[in-house]
């Protein structure tokens, strides 16, 4: 590529200015504020466009810095160049409202599309960053930028993989890292979901433990109730053995004695009645005997009189026996009443109820014992139920705890883990391949840079080396010398050699070399050596300078 003409319609301080350029090396010399840097910026803007920054950065970006001094709304220019033996015209309008780019082949009138990448194809895929890191050197900007080293690594890996520059390893690494971040985010979300599931299990365990504690409290209460019933039952049985029991026994004895007395009283009365009946029957039989003997007999009939006498005697005996029995029971009742009064005076229990009332009390006590036994059986059944429920909850809680402790990642989590491992492996392999081919590319760049550096230093140094850590050193035939130990002028020569050596490796198309006041630290001898080398490269070289010596040396070289 060779730039033939620059027509600045309105850009920075220039308005309606034409600059004609030629092939080979040429010098544009001017004093400070002549516009050399503006012209350099115009070439870059025509090749790659001029974008307006955003925010605070917009105040110091290239668009604002080179905005026309007069009539800022009219911001445009034209470049004519040749590439591949064809001539092209490139027009650009940089104004925000009317921004456009127009590219046409002047040989046949074919209109090309800048937006579709036709200009980029003519430039061999060169990016603005790569342009700034290789062939375009600004004032005090000789040191290569970070993009140059990344481009070297990327280009080496691309060539290794495809034999061309069609792939972008740096972009591939960025995509891999982005996928890794997405996968890590998905893993965190999956782990959060699993943790929520485990937390759910732990909460269920907590609820079960609370239920078990409530069941334990209920069990203890039922156990106390059962113990109280057993104590009541045992105390009721002991009453018969203690004073209360003896009193009840005495009451039962008294009741039995009263019953026997009542029976004896009843039997005494029966004897009196039978004796009275027998006496009356004997008297009646005796009168009947007189009736049988007839009215003329003064004495009763003998057999009837004897029988009637026997019956009457028996009745008299029965009547006397009944009277005796009743009188004896009255004496016994009197003696029992005395004993009762003596017990009452001594504080002992006194039988006040009747026999039937006492029997009712005994039956009530038996019913009470039966109720206690029913209550014991009911409470025991409730205790068995509580134990069964508690055991079921204990088993469930134990299973949940084991499930929490042995919780394994799901299939989705395992799949994401394998994907993350594969992405990490792919990144490592890609980096390894880039490093390996980077070494090969570095050797190629070192070899080419060494040739350039040796030429522009008149053979004072044999070679130049850039290591994996991007540290620069030179070999003078006897020792390796780190670049930082050398003079500023020599360091500037090292940087220029690295840039131009990398350009030979990275750039597919030949593009102009633009040097803006880069020889300020060169002595005359090395400046002449550098310009001689540049003149022999068969490339367009545009040198902007404020010194006459570059122009004089170039004229001398061209004439010789």
VEXDREN-2710 file (C-alpha; in Angstrom, 1 decimal):
% VEXDREN-2710
k/r/px/py/pz
1/UNK/0.0/0.0/0.0
2/UNK/1.3/3.5/-1.0
3/UNK/-0.4/6.7/0.0
4/UNK/-0.5/9.1/-3.0
5/UNK/-2.4/12.1/-1.8
6/UNK/-3.9/13.5/1.3
7/UNK/-6.7/16.1/0.8
8/UNK/-7.7/17.6/4.1
9/UNK/-11.0/19.4/3.7
10/UNK/-11.4/20.3/7.4
11/UNK/-9.4/18.6/10.1
12/UNK/-7.7/20.3/13.1
13/UNK/-5.9/23.4/11.9
14/UNK/-5.9/22.4/8.2
15/UNK/-8.6/23.5/5.8
16/UNK/-8.6/22.7/2.1
17/UNK/-5.0/21.4/2.2
18/UNK/-3.4/19.0/-0.3
19/UNK/-0.3/16.8/0.5
20/UNK/1.2/14.7/-2.2
21/UNK/3.3/11.7/-1.2
22/UNK/5.5/9.3/-3.2
23/UNK/6.9/5.8/-2.8
24/UNK/10.0/5.1/-0.8
25/UNK/11.4/7.3/2.0
26/UNK/10.4/10.9/2.3
27/UNK/10.7/13.6/5.0
28/UNK/8.1/16.2/5.9
29/UNK/10.0/18.8/7.9
30/UNK/8.4/21.7/9.8
31/UNK/8.7/23.7/12.9
32/UNK/6.8/23.1/16.1
33/UNK/3.0/23.8/15.6
34/UNK/3.4/23.1/11.9
35/UNK/0.8/20.3/12.1
36/UNK/3.0/17.3/11.7
37/UNK/1.2/15.3/14.4
38/UNK/-2.2/16.5/13.0
39/UNK/-1.2/15.1/9.6
40/UNK/-0.1/11.8/11.2
41/UNK/-3.5/11.7/13.0
42/UNK/-5.3/12.4/9.7
43/UNK/-3.7/9.4/8.0
44/UNK/-4.8/7.1/10.9
45/UNK/-8.3/8.6/10.9
46/UNK/-8.7/8.0/7.2
47/UNK/-7.5/4.4/7.5
48/UNK/-9.6/3.4/10.6
49/UNK/-12.1/6.1/11.2
50/UNK/-12.5/8.5/14.1
51/UNK/-14.9/7.6/16.9
52/UNK/-16.2/10.0/19.5
53/UNK/-15.6/8.9/23.1
54/UNK/-18.2/8.8/25.9
55/UNK/-18.4/10.6/29.2
56/UNK/-15.4/12.4/30.5
57/UNK/-13.1/10.6/28.1
58/UNK/-14.8/12.4/25.2
59/UNK/-13.1/15.7/26.2
60/UNK/-9.6/14.3/25.5
61/UNK/-10.2/11.8/22.7
62/UNK/-8.9/12.1/19.1
63/UNK/-12.2/13.3/17.8
64/UNK/-12.3/16.3/20.1
65/UNK/-8.5/16.9/19.9
66/UNK/-8.6/17.2/16.0
67/UNK/-12.0/18.8/15.6
68/UNK/-11.7/21.6/13.0
69/UNK/-10.8/25.0/14.5
70/UNK/-13.2/26.7/12.0
71/UNK/-16.6/25.4/11.1
72/UNK/-16.6/22.2/13.4
73/UNK/-19.7/20.9/11.7
74/UNK/-17.7/20.3/8.5
75/UNK/-15.2/17.6/9.4
76/UNK/-13.9/15.6/6.4
77/UNK/-11.1/14.6/4.1
78/UNK/-9.9/12.4/1.2
79/UNK/-7.1/9.9/0.7
80/UNK/-5.8/8.5/-2.5
81/UNK/-3.7/5.3/-2.4
82/UNK/-2.6/2.4/-4.4
83/UNK/-2.7/-1.2/-3.4
84/UNK/-2.0/-4.3/-5.5
85/UNK/-1.5/-2.2/-8.6
86/UNK/-4.9/-0.6/-8.3
87/UNK/-5.7/3.0/-7.3
88/UNK/-8.4/3.8/-4.8
89/UNK/-10.1/6.9/-3.5
90/UNK/-11.3/7.0/0.1
91/UNK/-13.5/9.8/1.4
92/UNK/-14.7/10.2/5.0
93/UNK/-17.0/12.6/6.8
94/UNK/-16.2/12.5/10.5
95/UNK/-19.0/14.8/11.7
96/UNK/-21.4/13.1/14.1
97/UNK/-24.6/14.1/12.2
98/UNK/-23.3/13.3/8.7
99/UNK/-20.7/10.6/9.3
100/UNK/-20.0/8.4/6.3
101/UNK/-17.2/6.6/4.4
102/UNK/-16.9/6.2/0.7
103/UNK/-14.4/3.9/-1.1
104/UNK/-14.1/3.5/-4.9
105/UNK/-11.6/2.0/-7.3
106/UNK/-10.5/4.8/-9.6
107/UNK/-9.4/2.3/-12.3
108/UNK/-12.8/0.9/-13.1
109/UNK/-15.2/2.9/-10.9
110/UNK/-16.1/-0.1/-8.7
111/UNK/-17.6/1.1/-5.5
112/UNK/-16.5/-0.8/-2.4
113/UNK/-18.0/-1.0/1.1
114/UNK/-16.1/0.2/4.1
115/UNK/-18.8/-1.1/6.4
116/UNK/-18.6/-4.6/4.8
117/UNK/-14.9/-4.8/5.4
118/UNK/-13.5/-4.1/1.9
119/UNK/-11.0/-1.5/3.3
120/UNK/-10.0/-3.9/6.1
121/UNK/-9.2/-6.5/3.4
122/UNK/-7.0/-4.1/1.5
123/UNK/-5.1/-3.4/4.8
124/UNK/-4.6/-7.1/5.3
125/UNK/-6.7/-7.2/8.5
126/UNK/-4.6/-4.7/10.3
127/UNK/-6.3/-3.3/13.4
128/UNK/-5.8/0.2/14.8
129/UNK/-4.0/-1.2/17.8
130/UNK/-1.6/-3.2/15.6
131/UNK/-1.0/-0.2/13.4
132/UNK/-0.1/1.9/16.5
133/UNK/2.2/-0.9/17.8
134/UNK/4.2/-1.5/14.7
135/UNK/4.5/0.9/11.7
136/UNK/3.0/4.0/13.3
137/UNK/5.3/5.5/15.8
138/UNK/4.3/8.8/17.5
139/UNK/6.4/11.3/19.4
140/UNK/8.0/9.6/22.5
141/UNK/6.0/6.5/21.8
142/UNK/8.6/4.2/20.4
143/UNK/8.2/1.5/23.1
144/UNK/5.8/-1.2/21.8
145/UNK/2.4/-1.5/23.5
146/UNK/0.8/-4.4/25.2
147/UNK/-1.3/-5.2/22.1
148/UNK/1.9/-6.0/20.1
149/UNK/2.9/-8.8/22.5
150/UNK/-0.7/-10.2/22.5
151/UNK/-0.8/-10.0/18.7
152/UNK/2.5/-12.0/18.5
153/UNK/1.2/-14.7/20.8
154/UNK/-2.1/-14.8/19.0
155/UNK/-0.6/-14.8/15.6
156/UNK/1.7/-17.7/16.5
157/UNK/-1.1/-19.8/17.9
158/UNK/-3.4/-19.0/14.9
159/UNK/-0.7/-20.0/12.4
160/UNK/-0.1/-23.2/14.3
161/UNK/-3.8/-24.1/14.3
162/UNK/-4.8/-23.1/10.8
163/UNK/-1.8/-22.0/8.9
164/UNK/-3.3/-18.5/8.6
165/UNK/-4.6/-15.6/10.7
166/UNK/-8.2/-16.6/10.4
167/UNK/-8.6/-17.5/14.1
168/UNK/-8.2/-15.2/17.0
169/UNK/-6.7/-17.1/20.0
170/UNK/-7.2/-14.1/22.3
171/UNK/-10.8/-13.9/21.4
172/UNK/-11.1/-17.7/21.9
173/UNK/-9.6/-17.3/25.3
174/UNK/-12.1/-14.6/26.2
175/UNK/-14.9/-16.8/25.0
176/UNK/-13.6/-19.7/27.2
177/UNK/-13.3/-17.4/30.2
178/UNK/-16.8/-16.1/29.6
179/UNK/-18.2/-19.6/29.4
180/UNK/-16.2/-20.5/32.6
181/UNK/-17.9/-17.6/34.4
182/UNK/-21.3/-18.6/33.1
183/UNK/-20.6/-22.2/34.2
184/UNK/-19.4/-21.1/37.6
185/UNK/-22.5/-19.0/38.0
186/UNK/-24.7/-22.0/37.1
187/UNK/-22.7/-24.1/39.6
188/UNK/-23.3/-21.6/42.3
189/UNK/-27.0/-21.5/41.5
190/UNK/-27.2/-25.3/41.6
191/UNK/-25.3/-25.4/44.8
192/UNK/-27.6/-22.8/46.3
193/UNK/-30.6/-24.9/45.2
194/UNK/-29.0/-28.0/46.8
195/UNK/-28.3/-26.1/50.0
196/UNK/-31.9/-25.0/50.1
197/UNK/-32.9/-28.6/49.8
198/UNK/-30.6/-29.6/52.6
199/UNK/-31.9/-26.7/54.7
200/UNK/-35.4/-28.0/54.1
201/UNK/-34.3/-31.4/55.4
202/UNK/-32.6/-29.8/58.4
203/UNK/-35.8/-27.8/59.2
204/UNK/-37.8/-31.0/59.0
205/UNK/-35.4/-32.6/61.4
206/UNK/-35.9/-29.7/63.7
207/UNK/-39.7/-30.0/63.6
208/UNK/-39.4/-33.7/64.3
209/UNK/-37.1/-33.1/67.3
210/UNK/-39.6/-30.6/68.6
211/UNK/-42.4/-33.1/68.2
212/UNK/-40.3/-35.7/70.0
213/UNK/-39.7/-33.3/72.9
214/UNK/-43.4/-32.6/73.1
215/UNK/-44.1/-36.4/73.1
216/UNK/-41.5/-36.9/75.8
217/UNK/-43.1/-34.3/78.0
218/UNK/-46.5/-35.9/77.4
219/UNK/-45.1/-39.3/78.2
220/UNK/-43.6/-38.1/81.5
221/UNK/-47.0/-36.5/82.4
222/UNK/-48.8/-39.8/81.7
223/UNK/-46.2/-41.7/83.6
224/UNK/-46.8/-39.5/86.6
225/UNK/-50.5/-40.0/86.3
226/UNK/-50.0/-43.7/86.2
227/UNK/-47.7/-43.6/89.3
228/UNK/-50.3/-41.5/91.1
229/UNK/-53.0/-44.1/90.3
230/UNK/-50.8/-46.9/91.5
231/UNK/-50.1/-45.0/94.7
232/UNK/-53.8/-44.4/95.3
233/UNK/-54.5/-48.1/94.8
234/UNK/-51.7/-49.2/97.1
235/UNK/-52.8/-46.7/99.8
236/UNK/-56.4/-48.1/99.6
237/UNK/-55.1/-51.6/100.2
238/UNK/-53.0/-50.5/103.1
239/UNK/-55.9/-48.9/104.9
240/UNK/-57.1/-52.4/106.0
241/UNK/-53.7/-53.0/107.6
242/UNK/-53.5/-49.6/109.3
243/UNK/-55.8/-48.0/111.8
244/UNK/-58.3/-47.1/109.2
245/UNK/-58.4/-50.6/108.0
246/UNK/-58.8/-52.0/111.5
247/UNK/-61.7/-49.6/112.1
248/UNK/-63.4/-50.7/109.0
249/UNK/-62.8/-54.3/110.1
250/UNK/-64.3/-53.6/113.5
251/UNK/-67.2/-51.9/111.8
252/UNK/-67.7/-55.0/109.7
253/UNK/-67.5/-57.2/112.9
254/UNK/-70.1/-54.9/114.6
255/UNK/-72.3/-55.1/111.6
256/UNK/-72.0/-58.9/111.5
257/UNK/-72.8/-59.0/115.3
258/UNK/-75.8/-56.8/114.8
259/UNK/-77.0/-59.0/112.0
260/UNK/-76.6/-62.1/114.3
261/UNK/-78.4/-60.2/117.1
262/UNK/-81.2/-59.3/114.7
263/UNK/-81.5/-62.9/113.7
264/UNK/-81.6/-64.0/117.4
265/UNK/-84.2/-61.4/118.2
266/UNK/-86.2/-62.6/115.3
267/UNK/-85.8/-66.3/116.5
268/UNK/-86.9/-65.3/120.1
269/UNK/-90.0/-63.7/118.9
270/UNK/-90.8/-66.8/116.7
271/UNK/-90.4/-69.0/119.8
272/UNK/-92.9/-66.8/121.8
273/UNK/-95.4/-66.9/119.0
274/UNK/-95.1/-70.7/118.6
275/UNK/-95.3/-71.1/122.4
276/UNK/-98.4/-69.0/122.5
277/UNK/-99.9/-70.9/119.6
278/UNK/-99.2/-74.2/121.4
279/UNK/-100.7/-73.0/124.7
280/UNK/-103.8/-71.9/122.9
281/UNK/-104.0/-75.2/121.0
282/UNK/-103.6/-77.2/124.2
283/UNK/-106.4/-75.2/125.9
284/UNK/-108.6/-75.7/122.8
285/UNK/-107.9/-79.4/122.8
286/UNK/-108.7/-79.7/126.5
287/UNK/-112.1/-78.1/126.0
288/UNK/-112.7/-80.4/123.0
289/UNK/-112.2/-83.4/125.3
290/UNK/-115.1/-82.3/127.5
291/UNK/-117.3/-82.1/124.4
292/UNK/-116.4/-85.6/123.4
293/UNK/-117.2/-87.2/126.8
294/UNK/-120.8/-86.0/126.6
295/UNK/-122.9/-83.7/128.6
296/UNK/-123.6/-86.3/131.3
297/UNK/-119.9/-87.0/132.0
298/UNK/-118.3/-84.7/134.5
299/UNK/-114.7/-85.6/133.4
300/UNK/-113.1/-85.0/130.0
301/UNK/-112.1/-87.7/127.6
302/UNK/-108.8/-89.1/128.6
303/UNK/-106.9/-89.4/125.3
304/UNK/-107.9/-85.9/124.2
305/UNK/-107.1/-84.4/127.5
306/UNK/-103.6/-86.0/127.4
307/UNK/-102.8/-84.7/123.9
308/UNK/-104.1/-81.3/124.7
309/UNK/-101.9/-81.2/127.8
310/UNK/-98.8/-82.2/125.9
311/UNK/-99.5/-79.5/123.3
312/UNK/-100.1/-76.9/126.0
313/UNK/-96.9/-77.9/127.8
314/UNK/-94.9/-77.7/124.7
315/UNK/-96.4/-74.2/124.0
316/UNK/-95.5/-73.2/127.6
317/UNK/-91.9/-74.4/127.0
318/UNK/-91.5/-72.6/123.7
319/UNK/-92.9/-69.4/125.3
320/UNK/-90.4/-69.6/128.1
321/UNK/-87.5/-70.3/125.7
322/UNK/-88.5/-67.2/123.6
323/UNK/-88.6/-65.1/126.7
324/UNK/-85.2/-66.3/127.8
325/UNK/-83.6/-65.7/124.3
326/UNK/-84.9/-62.1/124.1
327/UNK/-83.7/-61.2/127.5
328/UNK/-80.2/-62.5/126.8
329/UNK/-80.0/-60.5/123.5
330/UNK/-81.0/-57.4/125.4
331/UNK/-78.1/-58.0/127.8
332/UNK/-75.6/-58.5/124.9
333/UNK/-76.9/-55.4/123.1
334/UNK/-76.3/-53.4/126.3
335/UNK/-72.7/-54.7/126.6
336/UNK/-72.0/-53.8/122.9
337/UNK/-73.4/-50.3/123.3
338/UNK/-71.0/-49.8/126.3
339/UNK/-68.1/-50.9/124.1
340/UNK/-69.1/-48.5/121.4
341/UNK/-69.4/-45.6/123.8
342/UNK/-65.9/-46.5/125.2
343/UNK/-64.4/-46.4/121.6
344/UNK/-66.1/-43.1/120.9
345/UNK/-64.7/-41.6/124.1
346/UNK/-61.2/-42.9/123.1
347/UNK/-61.5/-41.2/119.7
348/UNK/-62.1/-44.4/117.7
349/UNK/-64.6/-44.7/114.9
350/UNK/-68.2/-45.1/115.8
351/UNK/-70.5/-47.1/113.6
352/UNK/-73.3/-44.7/112.7
353/UNK/-74.6/-46.2/109.5
354/UNK/-76.8/-49.1/109.2
355/UNK/-75.7/-52.4/107.8
356/UNK/-77.0/-51.7/104.3
357/UNK/-75.3/-48.3/104.2
358/UNK/-72.0/-50.1/105.1
359/UNK/-72.5/-52.6/102.3
360/UNK/-73.1/-49.7/99.9
361/UNK/-69.8/-48.1/101.0
362/UNK/-68.0/-51.4/100.4
363/UNK/-69.5/-51.7/96.9
364/UNK/-68.5/-48.0/96.2
365/UNK/-64.9/-48.8/97.2
366/UNK/-64.9/-51.8/94.8
367/UNK/-66.3/-49.7/92.0
368/UNK/-63.6/-47.1/92.7
369/UNK/-60.9/-49.7/92.5
370/UNK/-62.4/-50.9/89.1
371/UNK/-62.3/-47.3/87.8
372/UNK/-58.7/-47.0/88.9
373/UNK/-57.8/-50.2/87.0
374/UNK/-59.6/-48.9/83.9
375/UNK/-57.8/-45.6/84.2
376/UNK/-54.5/-47.5/84.5
377/UNK/-55.2/-49.5/81.4
378/UNK/-56.2/-46.4/79.5
379/UNK/-53.1/-44.5/80.5
380/UNK/-50.9/-47.5/79.8
381/UNK/-52.4/-47.7/76.3
382/UNK/-51.7/-44.0/75.7
383/UNK/-48.1/-44.5/76.9
384/UNK/-47.7/-47.4/74.4
385/UNK/-49.1/-45.2/71.6
386/UNK/-46.7/-42.3/72.5
387/UNK/-43.7/-44.7/72.5
388/UNK/-44.7/-46.0/69.1
389/UNK/-45.2/-42.5/67.6
390/UNK/-41.9/-41.3/69.2
391/UNK/-40.0/-44.3/67.7
392/UNK/-41.4/-43.5/64.2
393/UNK/-40.3/-39.9/64.5
394/UNK/-36.9/-40.9/65.8
395/UNK/-36.4/-43.2/62.8
396/UNK/-37.5/-40.5/60.3
397/UNK/-35.3/-37.9/62.0
398/UNK/-32.3/-40.3/61.8
399/UNK/-32.9/-41.0/58.1
400/UNK/-33.1/-37.3/57.4
401/UNK/-29.8/-36.6/59.2
402/UNK/-28.1/-39.4/57.2
403/UNK/-29.6/-37.9/54.0
404/UNK/-28.2/-34.5/54.9
405/UNK/-24.8/-35.9/55.7
406/UNK/-24.6/-38.1/52.6
407/UNK/-26.2/-35.6/50.3
408/UNK/-24.6/-36.0/46.9
409/UNK/-24.6/-33.5/44.0
410/UNK/-27.3/-34.1/41.4
411/UNK/-26.7/-35.0/37.8
412/UNK/-27.0/-31.3/36.7
413/UNK/-24.3/-30.3/39.2
414/UNK/-22.0/-33.1/38.1
415/UNK/-22.5/-32.2/34.5
416/UNK/-21.7/-28.6/35.2
417/UNK/-18.5/-29.6/37.1
418/UNK/-17.4/-31.8/34.2
419/UNK/-18.1/-28.9/31.8
420/UNK/-16.0/-26.5/34.0
421/UNK/-13.1/-29.0/34.1
422/UNK/-13.3/-29.3/30.3
423/UNK/-13.3/-25.5/29.8
424/UNK/-10.3/-25.2/32.2
425/UNK/-8.5/-28.0/30.3
426/UNK/-9.3/-26.3/27.0
427/UNK/-8.0/-23.0/28.3
428/UNK/-4.8/-24.6/29.6
429/UNK/-4.2/-26.4/26.3
430/UNK/-4.9/-23.3/24.3
431/UNK/-2.4/-21.3/26.4
432/UNK/0.1/-24.1/26.2
433/UNK/-0.2/-24.1/22.4
434/UNK/0.0/-20.3/22.3
435/UNK/3.1/-20.4/24.5
436/UNK/4.8/-23.1/22.4
437/UNK/4.1/-21.3/19.1
438/UNK/4.7/-18.0/20.8
439/UNK/8.3/-19.2/21.4
440/UNK/8.6/-20.0/17.7
441/UNK/7.2/-16.6/16.7
442/UNK/9.4/-14.9/19.3
443/UNK/12.4/-16.5/17.8
444/UNK/11.3/-15.4/14.3
445/UNK/10.8/-11.8/15.6
446/UNK/14.0/-11.9/17.5
447/UNK/15.9/-12.9/14.4
448/UNK/14.3/-10.2/12.3
449/UNK/14.7/-7.6/15.0
450/UNK/18.3/-8.6/15.5
451/UNK/19.0/-8.0/11.8
452/UNK/17.4/-4.6/11.9
453/UNK/19.1/-3.6/15.2
454/UNK/22.5/-4.7/14.0
455/UNK/22.0/-2.7/10.8
456/UNK/20.9/0.6/12.4
457/UNK/23.8/0.3/15.0
458/UNK/26.5/-0.3/12.4
459/UNK/27.1/-3.8/13.8
460/UNK/27.9/-2.6/17.3
461/UNK/25.5/-5.3/18.6
462/UNK/25.1/-8.7/17.0
463/UNK/21.7/-9.7/18.2
464/UNK/18.6/-8.6/20.1
465/UNK/16.5/-10.9/22.3
466/UNK/13.1/-10.7/23.8
467/UNK/12.4/-13.4/26.4
468/UNK/9.1/-14.9/27.6
469/UNK/8.7/-12.2/30.2
470/UNK/9.2/-9.6/27.5
471/UNK/12.5/-8.5/28.9
472/UNK/14.8/-7.1/26.2
473/UNK/18.6/-7.7/26.1
474/UNK/21.3/-7.3/23.5
475/UNK/24.4/-9.3/22.6
476/UNK/27.6/-7.4/21.8
477/UNK/29.7/-10.5/20.9
478/UNK/31.0/-10.9/24.5
479/UNK/28.0/-10.6/26.8
480/UNK/24.3/-10.1/27.2
481/UNK/23.3/-6.6/28.3
482/UNK/19.8/-5.8/29.6
483/UNK/18.2/-3.0/27.7
484/UNK/17.7/-0.9/30.8
485/UNK/21.5/-0.6/31.2
486/UNK/21.9/1.0/27.8
487/UNK/21.6/4.7/26.7
488/UNK/18.3/6.2/25.8
489/UNK/19.3/6.4/22.2
490/UNK/20.2/2.7/22.0
491/UNK/16.9/1.8/23.8
492/UNK/15.0/3.8/21.2
493/UNK/16.8/1.8/18.5
494/UNK/15.9/-1.4/20.2
495/UNK/12.2/-0.5/20.3
496/UNK/12.2/0.5/16.7
497/UNK/13.8/-2.8/15.7
498/UNK/11.3/-4.8/17.7
499/UNK/8.4/-2.8/16.1
500/UNK/9.6/-3.3/12.5
501/UNK/10.6/-6.9/13.1
502/UNK/7.1/-7.7/14.4
503/UNK/5.5/-5.8/11.5
504/UNK/7.3/-8.1/9.1
505/UNK/5.8/-11.1/10.9
506/UNK/2.3/-9.8/11.7
507/UNK/1.3/-7.7/8.7
508/UNK/0.1/-9.5/5.7
509/UNK/0.2/-6.4/3.4
510/UNK/2.9/-3.9/3.1
511/UNK/1.7/-0.6/4.7
512/UNK/3.5/2.7/5.0
513/UNK/5.9/3.2/7.9
514/UNK/5.1/6.5/9.7
515/UNK/7.7/7.9/12.1
516/UNK/6.9/11.1/14.0
517/UNK/10.0/12.7/15.6
518/UNK/11.4/9.3/16.6
519/UNK/15.1/10.1/15.9
520/UNK/15.6/12.8/18.6
521/UNK/17.9/10.6/20.6
522/UNK/19.9/9.2/17.6
523/UNK/23.4/10.5/16.9
524/UNK/24.2/11.4/13.3
525/UNK/26.0/8.2/12.5
526/UNK/23.2/5.9/13.7
527/UNK/20.5/8.1/12.2
528/UNK/22.2/7.7/8.8
529/UNK/22.5/4.0/9.3
530/UNK/18.8/3.8/10.2
531/UNK/17.7/5.8/7.3
532/UNK/19.8/3.8/4.9
533/UNK/18.2/0.6/6.2
534/UNK/14.7/2.1/5.8
535/UNK/15.4/3.2/2.2
536/UNK/16.4/-0.3/1.2
537/UNK/13.1/-1.9/2.4
538/UNK/11.1/-1.1/-0.7
539/UNK/8.3/0.4/1.5
540/UNK/6.8/3.8/1.7
541/UNK/8.4/5.6/4.7
542/UNK/6.9/8.9/5.9
543/UNK/9.1/10.8/8.4
544/UNK/7.8/13.8/10.3
545/UNK/10.5/15.9/11.9
546/UNK/11.4/19.4/13.1
547/UNK/15.1/18.9/12.3
548/UNK/16.8/19.5/8.9
549/UNK/19.3/16.6/9.4
550/UNK/16.8/13.8/8.5
551/UNK/16.0/15.7/5.3
552/UNK/19.6/16.2/4.4
553/UNK/20.6/12.6/5.1
554/UNK/17.7/11.3/3.0
555/UNK/18.7/13.6/0.1
556/UNK/22.3/12.3/0.4
557/UNK/21.1/8.7/0.5
558/UNK/18.8/9.2/-2.5
559/UNK/21.5/10.9/-4.6
560/UNK/24.2/8.4/-3.8
END
